[in-house]
């Protein structure tokens, strides 16, 4: 029943595929677990795990503020307070007053706290060393108000360790959105299962270091998503030759935007593609405005044989990519669509129809939220409000694998359970890193021949490069290339 460290600011600490549940599935798991483990026993386990983690991250803290809500999260906090009190720590338990009775588990936790000689206050302490946030859980329906909002503000006002029980108070468990004030935790100990909201959009910043304790309960509920695992390392057989690992063509780079295509081509080459063809668009042909590395083979777009290639289309393509895109959609053996290719598809029903008719598991689209919004004919806010749903809608609409980029990139595909990627950080928020991902995806697709597998692998490896980046240095796309 140990707590497992899942994520830190420097990337994942767990490298395997772990199930992720939404609120409905989490509630179902709780009910199933209660058949074999009385719920009060589960709450006791949760409180012990919470107290153990709090003591581990703040061994020298003397005063612990246990901020408890009037739900079962509050019950976890009460149980943690009992253990910390027994271990010689001073605890200040706060719980808002209310007219409604506490749920049975929380009520039993409150009775146990009183039996242990602990007082429960309706106000926050004046000072504390470490805070346990057990105010609000996965049942949150809107922005915290009243005393809850006040206490969340107080928690965030101090520079100290904050350990959230299950989920930072104020964070939506399914979407990672923050409708109002939200606790900014240094550590979050989520119970029974991972929740999607901890792993994407605003959740990554809210939860700090993420820990999981299953409380000894096996997950039998069908997962809503999976944590994207670290891909296997590919060993090249001695008998290998350049044709073994596939050919990639980069179709993009209109005049003045060639750099994006070159970044993608170099990324594909350094990611292990056997051959990489750089097919800059016709407006560039005959100019001397580019400096192309010698190990990239230049080809005119008309000279490519897309039926034998993995084509990466769109990087730096501008509006000019629209003219060649029908060919890539119809003829390419495998295809990665990025940037201006996605914008062209969003604006054309004809191109969307061509994409929808492509062979299954042959195509990856890599939109950021604005491109996804254009493809779904909605706002960026609507995409970000439920990134999981948006990625699945987009995969179904386009009939291909989708990497919805952003904090906690989501990989979705028709007939697949989505994966949330645990690697990457804010350093990737700079021009050119998306072109690098497109090239890496192309190389993975050329090697694996599966869009689903390629997207998951490339997304993980791309983010891992940023996680390894020195804290004192700004990340650049060119520098990222050199780390592949």
C-alpha positions in Angstrom: 0.0 0.0 0.0 2.9 2.3 -0.6 2.5 5.6 -2.4 4.1 5.7 -5.9 5.7 8.8 -7.2 4.2 9.4 -10.7 5.3 12.8 -11.8 7.6 15.6 -10.8 8.5 18.9 -12.4 11.3 17.1 -14.2 9.0 14.5 -15.8 7.6 11.1 -15.0 8.8 8.9 -12.2 6.7 6.0 -13.2 7.3 4.7 -16.7 4.6 2.1 -17.2 1.1 2.3 -18.5 -1.3 3.3 -15.6 -5.1 3.5 -15.9 -6.8 6.8 -15.6 -10.4 7.1 -14.5 -13.0 9.9 -14.9 -15.3 10.8 -12.1 -18.0 8.3 -13.1 -15.5 5.5 -13.3 -13.9 6.6 -10.0 -17.2 6.5 -8.2 -17.8 3.0 -9.7 -14.4 1.8 -8.4 -15.2 3.2 -4.9 -18.4 1.2 -4.8 -16.7 -1.9 -6.0 -13.9 -1.5 -3.5 -16.4 -1.0 -0.7 -17.8 -4.6 -1.3 -14.4 -6.1 -0.3 -13.1 -3.3 1.9 -15.5 -1.3 4.2 -15.3 2.3 3.2 -14.2 3.4 6.6 -11.2 1.1 6.3 -10.4 2.7 2.9 -10.7 6.2 4.5 -8.3 5.0 7.3 -5.8 3.8 4.7 -6.1 7.1 2.8 -5.5 9.1 6.0 -2.5 7.0 6.9 -1.0 7.4 3.4 -1.6 11.1 3.5 0.0 11.5 6.9 3.0 9.4 5.8 3.6 11.4 2.7 3.2 14.7 4.6 5.7 13.6 7.2 8.1 12.4 4.4 8.1 15.8 2.6 8.0 17.9 5.8 9.9 15.9 8.4 10.8 19.0 10.4 7.4 20.7 10.4 5.9 21.2 13.8 2.5 22.7 13.0 0.3 21.1 10.4 -2.8 22.8 9.2 -5.4 20.2 8.1 -8.0 22.1 6.0 -11.0 19.7 5.8 -14.1 20.0 3.8 -17.5 18.6 4.7 -17.1 15.6 2.4 -15.2 12.4 2.3 -12.0 14.3 1.4 -12.4 16.0 4.8 -12.6 12.5 6.3 -9.2 11.6 4.8 -7.8 14.8 6.3 -9.2 14.0 9.7 -7.6 10.5 9.7 -4.3 12.1 8.6 -4.5 14.5 11.5 -5.0 11.6 14.0 -1.8 10.0 12.8 0.3 13.2 12.8 -1.0 13.9 16.4 0.1 10.5 17.5 3.5 11.0 16.0 4.0 14.1 18.1 3.1 16.8 15.7 0.8 19.8 16.5 -2.2 19.8 14.2 -4.8 22.5 13.7 -7.9 21.0 12.1 -10.3 23.4 10.3 -13.7 22.5 8.9 -16.4 24.9 7.8 -19.7 24.8 9.8 -22.7 23.6 7.9 -26.4 22.7 8.3 -26.1 19.4 6.4 -24.9 16.3 8.2 -21.5 14.9 7.2 -21.4 11.8 5.0 -21.1 8.6 7.1 -17.3 8.1 6.5 -16.5 11.7 7.3 -18.7 11.7 10.4 -16.8 8.6 11.6 -13.5 10.4 11.0 -14.7 13.4 13.0 -15.8 11.1 15.9 -12.4 9.4 15.8 -10.6 12.8 15.9 -12.6 13.8 18.9 -11.8 10.5 20.6 -8.1 11.2 20.0 -8.5 14.5 21.9 -8.3 16.7 18.9 -10.4 19.9 18.5 -12.0 20.9 15.2 -12.1 24.6 14.4 -14.2 26.7 12.0 -11.3 29.1 11.3 -7.9 28.9 9.8 -4.8 29.1 12.1 -2.7 32.2 12.2 0.5 30.3 11.2 1.5 26.8 10.1 4.5 25.0 8.7 2.8 22.6 6.3 -0.8 22.3 5.1 -2.8 19.3 4.1 -5.5 20.3 1.7 -8.6 18.1 2.1 -11.2 20.7 1.3 -12.8 19.7 -2.0 -12.6 16.5 -4.1 -13.7 15.0 -7.4 -17.3 16.1 -6.8 -16.6 19.7 -7.5 -19.2 21.3 -9.8 -18.1 24.9 -9.9 -15.9 27.6 -8.5 -15.3 27.4 -4.8 -17.1 30.1 -2.8 -17.4 31.4 0.8 -15.1 30.0 3.4 -13.7 27.4 0.9 -12.5 30.2 -1.4 -11.1 32.1 1.6 -9.1 29.1 2.9 -7.8 28.3 -0.6 -6.5 31.8 -0.8 -4.9 31.5 2.6 -3.2 28.2 1.6 -1.7 29.8 -1.5 -0.6 32.8 0.4 2.2 30.9 2.3 5.4 29.6 0.8 5.3 26.1 2.4 4.7 22.5 1.5 1.0 21.9 0.6 -0.1 18.3 0.2 -3.5 17.9 -1.5 -5.7 14.8 -0.7 -6.8 13.2 -4.0 -6.9 16.4 -6.0 -6.1 20.1 -5.4 -9.2 21.8 -4.2 -10.7 23.9 -7.0 -9.5 21.7 -9.8 -12.0 19.8 -12.0 -11.1 16.1 -11.9 -12.1 15.2 -15.4 -10.8 18.2 -17.4 -8.0 19.9 -15.5 -9.9 23.2 -15.7 -9.9 25.7 -12.8 -13.3 27.6 -12.7 -12.2 29.8 -9.8 -9.6 29.8 -7.1 -7.6 26.6 -6.8 -5.0 25.3 -4.4 -1.5 25.2 -5.8 -0.1 22.1 -4.2 3.6 21.1 -3.9 2.4 17.5 -3.7 -0.8 15.7 -4.6 -1.6 12.2 -3.3 -4.4 10.8 -5.4 -6.3 7.8 -4.1 -7.4 4.6 -5.8 -6.7 5.8 -9.3 -5.2 8.6 -11.4 -7.6 11.3 -12.6 -7.3 12.9 -16.0 -7.6 16.5 -14.6 -4.3 16.0 -12.7 -2.5 15.3 -15.9 -3.6 17.8 -18.5 -4.3 21.5 -19.0 -4.1 23.4 -15.7 -3.8 20.3 -13.6 -0.1 19.8 -14.1 0.6 23.2 -12.5 -1.9 22.8 -9.7 -0.9 19.3 -8.5 2.9 19.7 -8.2 4.5 16.4 -7.6 1.9 13.7 -8.2 1.7 10.5 -6.2 -0.7 7.6 -6.4 -1.8 5.2 -3.7 -4.3 2.5 -4.8 -5.1 1.7 -1.1 -4.6 -1.9 -1.9 -7.5 -1.9 -4.4 -7.1 -3.4 -7.9 -8.6 -1.3 -10.7 -11.3 -3.5 -12.3 -13.2 -0.6 -13.9 -12.6 0.1 -17.6 -10.1 3.0 -17.8 -11.1 6.3 -19.3 -7.5 6.8 -20.5 -4.0 5.5 -19.9 -0.9 7.2 -18.8 1.4 7.0 -21.9 4.3 4.7 -21.0 7.9 5.0 -21.9 8.4 3.4 -25.3 10.8 0.5 -25.8 14.3 1.2 -27.0 14.8 0.0 -30.5 18.0 -2.0 -31.1 19.2 -2.0 -34.7 20.1 -5.5 -35.9 23.6 -5.9 -37.4 22.0 -6.9 -40.7 20.1 -3.6 -40.9 20.4 -1.3 -43.9 19.0 2.2 -44.6 15.9 0.8 -46.1 15.1 -1.1 -42.9 13.9 2.0 -41.1 11.8 3.6 -43.7 11.9 6.7 -46.0 10.4 10.0 -44.9 9.6 13.0 -47.1 9.1 16.5 -45.6 6.6 18.4 -47.9 6.5 22.0 -46.8 8.5 25.2 -46.5 7.0 27.9 -48.6 9.2 30.8 -49.5 10.3 32.6 -46.3 9.2 29.6 -44.1 11.7 27.0 -45.1 13.2 26.7 -41.7 10.2 24.8 -40.3 10.5 22.1 -43.0 14.2 21.8 -42.4 13.7 21.4 -38.6 11.2 18.6 -39.3 13.6 16.9 -41.8 16.5 17.1 -39.4 14.3 15.7 -36.6 13.2 12.8 -38.8 16.8 12.0 -39.7 18.1 12.2 -36.2 15.2 10.1 -34.9 16.4 7.2 -37.0 14.7 7.4 -40.4 16.7 5.5 -43.1 16.4 8.3 -45.6 14.9 11.7 -45.4 13.8 13.7 -48.5 13.3 17.4 -48.2 10.7 18.5 -50.7 10.4 22.3 -50.4 7.4 23.8 -52.1 7.6 25.2 -55.7 8.0 28.8 -54.6 11.4 28.0 -53.2 12.7 26.0 -56.1 15.6 27.8 -57.9 16.3 30.2 -55.0 19.4 30.3 -52.9 17.7 31.4 -49.7 18.3 28.2 -47.8 21.2 26.3 -46.3 20.3 22.6 -46.3 22.4 20.1 -44.4 24.3 17.7 -46.7 22.7 14.5 -45.3 19.2 15.7 -46.3 18.3 14.7 -49.9 16.4 17.4 -51.7 13.6 16.5 -54.1 11.1 18.4 -56.1 7.6 17.6 -54.9 6.7 16.1 -58.3 9.7 13.7 -58.0 8.4 12.0 -54.9 6.7 8.6 -54.9 4.4 9.1 -51.9 3.0 5.5 -52.2 6.4 4.3 -51.0 7.0 7.0 -48.3 5.9 8.4 -45.0 5.1 12.0 -45.9 5.2 14.8 -43.3 3.1 17.6 -44.7 2.5 21.2 -43.6 5.6 22.4 -41.7 6.1 26.0 -42.9 3.7 25.3 -45.8 1.7 28.5 -45.7 -1.2 28.7 -48.0 0.9 27.1 -50.8 0.6 23.6 -49.1 -3.1 23.6 -50.1 -2.1 22.9 -53.8 -0.1 19.7 -53.1 -2.1 18.4 -50.1 -4.7 16.5 -52.2 -1.9 14.3 -53.6 -0.4 13.6 -50.2 -3.9 12.7 -48.8 -4.7 10.3 -51.7 -1.3 8.7 -52.5 0.9 8.7 -49.3 1.5 5.3 -47.8 1.7 7.0 -44.4 1.1 10.6 -43.5 1.8 13.1 -40.7 -0.2 16.3 -40.9 1.0 19.4 -39.1 0.6 23.2 -39.0 -0.6 24.7 -42.3 -1.8 21.3 -43.6 -4.2 21.2 -40.7 -5.4 24.8 -41.4 -6.0 23.9 -45.0 -8.0 20.8 -44.1 -10.0 22.8 -41.6 -11.0 25.2 -44.4 -11.9 22.6 -47.0 -14.7 19.9 -46.8 -13.1 18.3 -49.8 -9.7 17.8 -48.1 -11.5 16.6 -45.0 -13.3 13.9 -47.1 -10.0 12.8 -48.6 -8.5 12.5 -45.1 -11.5 10.5 -43.8 -11.1 8.0 -46.6 -7.5 7.2 -45.8 -6.5 3.7 -44.7 -6.9 3.0 -41.0 -3.9 3.6 -38.7 -1.9 5.3 -41.5 -2.2 9.0 -40.5 -1.3 11.2 -37.6 -2.5 14.8 -37.1 -0.6 17.0 -34.6 -2.7 20.1 -33.8 -2.2 22.6 -31.1 -5.4 23.9 -29.5 -6.0 26.7 -32.0 -5.6 24.3 -35.0 -7.9 21.8 -33.2 -10.5 24.5 -32.7 -10.4 25.3 -36.4 -10.8 21.6 -37.3 -13.8 21.2 -34.9 -15.3 24.6 -35.8 -15.3 25.8 -32.2 -13.3 28.1 -29.9 -10.0 27.4 -28.3 -11.7 27.8 -24.9 -14.1 24.9 -25.8 -11.1 22.7 -26.8 -9.2 23.5 -23.6 -12.3 23.1 -21.4 -12.4 19.4 -22.1 -9.2 18.3 -23.9 -10.0 14.6 -23.6 -13.3 15.0 -25.3 -11.9 17.4 -28.0 -9.1 14.9 -28.9 -11.6 12.0 -29.2 -14.0 14.1 -31.3 -11.2 15.2 -33.6 -9.9 11.6 -34.0 -13.4 10.4 -34.9 -14.1 13.4 -37.2 -10.8 13.0 -39.1 -10.6 9.2 -38.9 -7.0 9.3 -37.8 -4.7 9.4 -34.8 -4.5 12.8 -33.2 -1.9 14.3 -30.9 -3.6 17.2 -29.2 -0.6 19.2 -28.1 -0.4 21.2 -24.9 0.1 20.6 -21.2 -0.6 16.9 -20.9 -0.7 16.2 -24.6 -3.4 13.7 -25.5 -3.1 10.9 -28.0 -6.4 9.7 -29.4 -7.5 7.5 -32.3 -10.6 5.7 -33.5 -11.3 2.6 -31.4 -8.5 3.3 -29.0 -8.5 4.3 -25.4 -6.8 7.7 -25.2 -3.3 8.1 -23.7 -2.2 11.2 -21.7 1.5 12.0 -22.2 3.4 12.5 -19.0 6.6 14.1 -20.5 7.3 17.7 -21.5 7.1 21.1 -19.8 6.7 24.8 -20.5 10.1 25.1 -22.1 8.5 23.6 -25.2 6.4 26.7 -25.6 8.6 28.2 -28.2 8.5 28.3 -32.0 9.8 25.3 -33.9 9.3 22.6 -31.3 6.1 21.4 -33.0 8.1 21.0 -36.3 10.6 18.8 -34.4 7.7 16.7 -33.1 6.3 16.3 -36.6 9.6 15.1 -37.9 10.1 12.7 -35.0 6.5 11.3 -35.6 7.3 10.8 -39.2 10.4 8.8 -38.4 8.5 6.6 -35.9 5.7 6.1 -38.4 8.1 5.0 -41.1 9.6 2.5 -38.8 6.5 1.1 -37.0 3.9 1.4 -39.8 1.3 2.1 -37.1 0.1 5.7 -36.6 -1.2 4.9 -33.1 2.2 3.5 -32.0 4.2 6.2 -33.7 2.2 9.0 -32.1 2.6 7.6 -28.6 6.3 7.0 -29.0 7.2 10.3 -30.6 5.1 12.3 -28.1 6.8 10.7 -25.2 10.4 11.0 -26.5 9.8 14.6 -27.6 8.6 15.6 -24.1 11.4 13.7 -22.5 14.0 15.8 -24.3 12.5 18.9 -22.7 12.4 17.2 -19.2 16.2 16.6 -19.5 16.9 20.2 -20.5 19.0 22.2 -18.0 17.0 24.5 -15.8 19.3 27.5 -16.4 19.1 27.3 -20.2 16.3 28.4 -22.5 15.2 25.7 -24.8 15.3 26.2 -28.6 14.1 24.0 -31.4 17.6 23.8 -32.8 19.0 22.8 -29.4 16.2 20.2 -29.0 17.3 18.6 -32.3 20.8 18.1 -31.0 19.5 16.2 -28.0 17.6 13.6 -30.0 
